[in-house]
Amino acid sequence: MKRRHLIIFAKSPRLGRVKRRLAADIGAVEALRFYRHNLASTVRKLGYDPRWQCWLFVDRGLGRWPEAIRRRFQVRKDLGARMENALRTLPSGAVVLIGSDIPCVSPNDIWKAFTGLRKSGVIFGPAEDGGFWLVGLANRRTAPGLFRNVRWSTESTLADCIGNLDQIPLFVSTKSDVDNGSAFFRWRDEVSV
């Protein structure tokens, strides 16, 4: 069994259920198209790397995925509780969790996070909007209460998580997630060049 685990968090790609803030700016159909494209791209880029075991943590409605990717269901309603459960229920070893809205994430980014976990118990990939695109733990017992009282989807999200720690985390590169129209159009312009 591999000692490193990558979790990709995903929702069922259905119209009106994903990327709601983005949909408010660009429309639900285009937001769904982006989500499907980026989720498939993320799984393709990261799901088969031999340096880690990839897990797709999905809501109950997600359809077919490659058999080689292990799947588990997200449990609980609050985002923090769902992430906490995912990080703590896998076999022992370092674990890194990412979402499915960071188009530029690469295997090298994930490897840097795992490498950082050799030096620190907690690692984050900050997002430009004050949240984070990646969180990693050196082991399941690290950082209890990490997601307690976090103001999700605000510029304070990462700061709230850091405030829950009794140790200094490490950081990998800051990235832009695609949560609104301006980020979407920047991404679209970059990929069409």
C-alpha positions as CSV (number, residue, x, y, z in Angstrom):
1,M,0.0,0.0,0.0
2,K,1.3,3.4,-0.9
3,R,2.2,5.8,1.9
4,R,1.1,8.9,0.1
5,H,-2.5,9.7,-0.8
6,L,-4.0,12.3,-3.1
7,I,-7.7,13.2,-2.6
8,I,-9.5,15.0,-5.4
9,F,-12.8,16.4,-4.1
10,A,-15.6,16.4,-6.7
11,K,-19.3,17.1,-7.0
12,S,-21.7,15.5,-9.4
13,P,-21.3,17.5,-12.7
14,R,-25.0,18.5,-13.0
15,L,-26.4,21.7,-14.2
16,G,-27.1,24.1,-11.3
17,R,-25.2,22.0,-8.8
18,V,-21.6,23.0,-9.5
19,K,-19.7,26.3,-9.6
20,R,-22.7,28.4,-8.6
21,R,-20.7,31.6,-8.0
22,L,-19.1,31.2,-11.4
23,A,-22.5,30.4,-13.0
24,A,-23.8,33.7,-11.6
25,D,-21.2,35.5,-13.9
26,I,-21.1,33.3,-17.0
27,G,-24.2,31.2,-16.9
28,A,-24.9,27.7,-15.6
29,V,-24.3,25.9,-18.9
30,E,-20.8,27.4,-19.4
31,A,-20.0,26.8,-15.7
32,L,-20.9,23.2,-16.0
33,R,-18.8,22.9,-19.2
34,F,-15.8,24.3,-17.4
35,Y,-16.3,22.0,-14.4
36,R,-16.6,18.9,-16.5
37,H,-13.5,19.8,-18.5
38,N,-11.4,20.7,-15.5
39,L,-12.4,17.7,-13.4
40,A,-11.6,15.3,-16.3
41,S,-8.3,17.1,-16.9
42,T,-7.4,16.9,-13.2
43,V,-8.1,13.2,-13.0
44,R,-6.2,12.6,-16.2
45,K,-3.1,14.6,-15.1
46,L,-2.9,13.4,-11.4
47,G,-4.9,10.2,-11.1
48,Y,-2.4,7.7,-12.4
49,D,0.9,9.0,-11.0
50,P,2.8,6.1,-9.4
51,R,4.1,8.3,-6.6
52,W,0.8,8.4,-4.8
53,Q,-2.6,6.6,-4.6
54,C,-5.3,8.8,-6.0
55,W,-8.8,8.9,-4.4
56,L,-11.8,10.6,-5.8
57,F,-14.1,11.7,-3.0
58,V,-17.5,12.3,-4.6
59,D,-21.0,13.3,-3.6
60,R,-23.6,10.6,-4.1
61,G,-24.6,11.6,-7.5
62,L,-21.4,11.2,-9.5
63,G,-21.5,8.7,-12.3
64,R,-18.9,6.6,-13.9
65,W,-15.1,7.1,-13.4
66,P,-12.1,5.1,-14.3
67,E,-11.8,1.9,-12.3
68,A,-8.2,2.6,-11.4
69,I,-9.2,5.6,-9.4
70,R,-10.5,4.6,-6.0
71,R,-13.7,6.3,-4.9
72,R,-15.2,7.2,-1.6
73,F,-18.3,9.2,-0.8
74,Q,-18.2,12.6,0.9
75,V,-20.1,12.5,4.2
76,R,-21.6,15.3,6.3
77,K,-22.9,18.6,5.0
78,D,-20.4,21.2,6.0
79,L,-17.3,21.5,3.7
80,G,-14.9,21.5,6.6
81,A,-16.5,18.3,8.1
82,R,-16.4,16.6,4.7
83,M,-12.7,17.5,4.2
84,E,-11.8,16.5,7.8
85,N,-13.5,13.1,7.2
86,A,-11.7,12.5,3.9
87,L,-8.3,13.4,5.4
88,R,-8.7,11.1,8.4
89,T,-10.3,8.0,6.9
90,L,-7.6,6.9,4.4
91,P,-5.0,4.4,5.2
92,S,-1.9,5.7,7.1
93,G,0.5,8.0,5.4
94,A,0.7,11.6,4.1
95,V,-2.4,12.9,2.5
96,V,-3.0,15.9,0.2
97,L,-6.4,17.1,-0.7
98,I,-7.3,19.4,-3.7
99,G,-10.5,20.6,-5.3
100,S,-11.4,20.4,-8.9
101,D,-11.3,24.1,-9.9
102,I,-7.6,24.7,-10.3
103,P,-6.8,24.3,-14.0
104,C,-3.1,24.8,-13.7
105,V,-2.3,22.2,-11.0
106,S,0.4,19.7,-12.1
107,P,1.9,16.5,-10.8
108,N,5.0,18.6,-9.8
109,D,2.8,20.8,-7.6
110,I,1.5,17.7,-5.8
111,W,4.9,16.2,-5.4
112,K,6.2,19.5,-3.9
113,A,3.4,19.3,-1.3
114,F,4.3,15.7,-0.4
115,T,8.0,16.7,-0.2
116,G,7.1,19.6,2.1
117,L,5.2,17.2,4.4
118,R,8.5,15.6,5.3
119,K,9.4,18.9,7.0
120,S,6.1,20.1,8.4
121,G,2.9,18.4,9.6
122,V,0.7,20.7,7.5
123,I,1.0,22.3,4.1
124,F,-1.3,24.7,2.2
125,G,-1.5,25.9,-1.4
126,P,-2.8,29.4,-1.0
127,A,-5.4,30.7,-3.5
128,E,-5.3,34.3,-4.7
129,D,-8.8,34.9,-3.2
130,G,-7.8,34.2,0.4
131,G,-8.7,30.5,0.4
132,F,-6.6,27.5,-0.5
133,W,-6.4,25.1,-3.4
134,L,-4.5,22.4,-1.5
135,V,-4.2,21.2,2.0
136,G,-2.0,18.4,3.2
137,L,-1.3,16.5,6.4
138,A,1.8,14.4,7.3
139,N,-0.5,11.9,9.0
140,R,-4.1,11.5,10.1
141,R,-3.4,12.7,13.7
142,T,-2.0,16.0,12.6
143,A,-3.9,19.2,13.2
144,P,-7.2,18.2,14.9
145,G,-9.8,20.9,14.5
146,L,-8.1,22.4,11.4
147,F,-11.5,23.3,9.8
148,R,-13.3,24.5,13.0
149,N,-15.1,27.8,12.7
150,V,-13.8,28.6,9.2
151,R,-15.5,31.2,7.1
152,W,-15.7,29.4,3.8
153,S,-15.6,31.1,0.5
154,T,-14.2,34.3,2.0
155,E,-10.9,36.1,1.9
156,S,-10.4,34.8,5.5
157,T,-10.7,31.1,4.8
158,L,-7.0,30.3,4.8
159,A,-6.3,32.6,7.8
160,D,-9.0,30.9,9.8
161,C,-7.5,27.5,9.1
162,I,-4.0,28.7,10.1
163,G,-5.4,30.2,13.3
164,N,-6.6,26.7,14.2
165,L,-3.1,25.2,14.1
166,D,-0.6,24.8,17.0
167,Q,2.2,24.7,14.4
168,I,3.5,26.7,11.6
169,P,2.5,25.3,8.2
170,L,4.5,25.3,5.0
171,F,3.2,26.6,1.7
172,V,3.4,25.6,-1.9
173,S,2.8,28.1,-4.7
174,T,-0.2,30.4,-4.8
175,K,-2.7,29.7,-7.6
176,S,-5.9,31.1,-8.9
177,D,-9.0,29.0,-8.6
178,V,-11.8,29.7,-11.1
179,D,-14.7,30.9,-8.9
180,N,-15.9,33.9,-10.8
181,G,-16.2,35.4,-14.3
182,S,-13.0,37.4,-14.3
183,A,-11.0,34.3,-13.3
184,F,-12.8,32.2,-15.9
185,F,-12.0,34.7,-18.7
186,R,-8.4,34.9,-17.6
187,W,-8.2,31.1,-17.7
188,R,-9.9,30.9,-21.1
189,D,-7.6,33.6,-22.6
190,E,-4.5,31.7,-21.3
191,V,-5.6,28.3,-22.7
192,S,-6.5,29.7,-26.1
193,V,-3.1,31.3,-26.6
